[in-house]
Amino acid sequence: LYHKKVLSTPILYLSEYFETNRDEYFKRLQAISDNGDWEGWIIYFLQAVIYQSRENIKKAKEIHALYDRKKKRIKDLTHSQFSIDTLDFLFKNPIFSATQFKDGSDIPRASVNRILQILTKGEVIKILEKGSGKRPTKYSFTKLLKIVD
């Protein structure tokens, strides 16, 4: 689907399953070489697809639930007309600089600084690296990163 441009990024990473089940992976590959056991390999491969698909569904549900919780939290914290713009930006850019937030959210500069301060104080985002001089502060939306990591 990724190569056919249906998806913008690949979302099924089988390597996680293969790493976790490394011995079986090599055993199935060896069985192809030794005995021509393609059926065993296909069954193993499809088990990986099923497992990773279930993991992706679980993550998608967690992300959706996080979105709903943060939608209310950000609105309650900021009392801003830009709360949804802010939320959408965070979900697209879980690691970002203050400059990236300003440029990527189309929120006025005065509101950007206020919103970032409120979200940091309210523990929605965390400061990764304090800015200095011309270097902007970097932030992270750690709750989303924990789900997708």
Secondary structure, DSSP 8 states (H G I E B T S, - for coil): -TTTTSSSS----THHHHHHTHHHHHHHHHHHHHH--HHHHHHHHHHHHHHHHHHHHHHHHHHHHHHHHHHHHHHHHH--TTHHHHHHHHHH-SEEEHHHHHHHH---HHHHHHHHHHHHHTTSSEEEE--BTTB--EEE-HHHHHHH-
